[in-house]
Amino acid sequence: MRNFSILTLCLSSILFTQCAMDKSLLSKPELTEWSNRNDTLFFKKNPVAVFTHYEVELYKGSVTKEICLEALTIDTSDVEAGIIKYAHTLHPNDKVQFKPKYKF
């Protein structure tokens, strides 16, 4: 019975460790497709977004920092999630806001 308890504990630890991985971060292979220079983010060497400003909020004693990005073109719908993940990978403790440009 004791061996079963130890085995259960070990398996639970492994399972919870694997679940704790941040799925909003890019993997190393994905990260190689992204870069930044000055205030511009690039995907496969093409400029896709620009850093517009940085916000710091204080609410009920809690400080929140937020990176604000804006699309450079209308054609970013296929990389919007990647833009957010790339910024969050570089700054994992900050919120990321992305403003796309849509045709109306």
N, C-alpha and C positions, 0 to 999 in steps of 0.2 A: 504494500500500500504506500509506503514511504517513497519507493522508486517511482511509482505512478505520480505522486504529488510533485516530485522533483522534475520529472519529465514534462508534466503539465506546465509548471512554472517556466521551464526553459523554452518550451514552444510558445507560450504566451509572450514572453519577453521578445523573442524573435519576431513574432507577428506584430506586436505593437511598435517595435523599432522600424519595421518596414512600412507601416502605416504612417509613421511620423514624418516621412520624407515629404518635403515641400513640393507639391506637384505644380506650383506656380513658378518654379525656377527652371531655366533651360539646362539641358544636359550638356556635357562637354562637346559632343559632336554638333549639337544644335547651336551652341555658342560660337562655333567657328564661322558660321554664316553671318554673324552680326558684328558690327563695330560702331564706334562713335568717334567723332572729331569735333572739338569745340562744343557747339550746342546741337549738332545734327547726328541722328541715328541712321545707320546704313544697314540694309539687308542685301547680301550678295553684291556689295559695293554700290548699290543704288540708294540714294537718299530717300527715306520714307517718312521721317518725323523730325520735329525740332522741339527742343526744350524751350518752354515759354516762361515758366516761373516756378518758384518753390514756395509752398505755403506751410506755415506753422500755426497750428490751432491749439488753444487751451480750452478744454471743456470739462467741467467738474473735476478739476485737478489733474486731468490727464492730457499730456502733450501729444499731438499727432502731427507728423511731418508728411507732406505730400508733394510728389514730383508731378508737374503738369507738362504734358506733351501734346503737340498738335500735328496732325497729318500734313504733309507737304503737297499731296495730290489726292484726287478723288479715288484713285485705284489702290487703296490700302486695305480694302475689306478682307482680302485673303491673308494679310499679315498682321491684322490688328491684335490678335491674341499674342503673337510673337513679339510685337513691339512692347506690349505690357509686360510680358514675361522677361524680356531682355532688360528693361529698366528695373524690374523687381529683382532680377538676378544680381545686377550691379549694386542695388540698394535694398537689400532684403528687409530692412527695418522700416522702410517708408511705404506709404500708400502710393499708388500710381494712378494718375488720371490721364486718359487719352481722349482727345477731341478729334473725331474723324471729320472729313469733308464729304458730304453726300450731295449728289445731284437731286434737285427737286423738279 
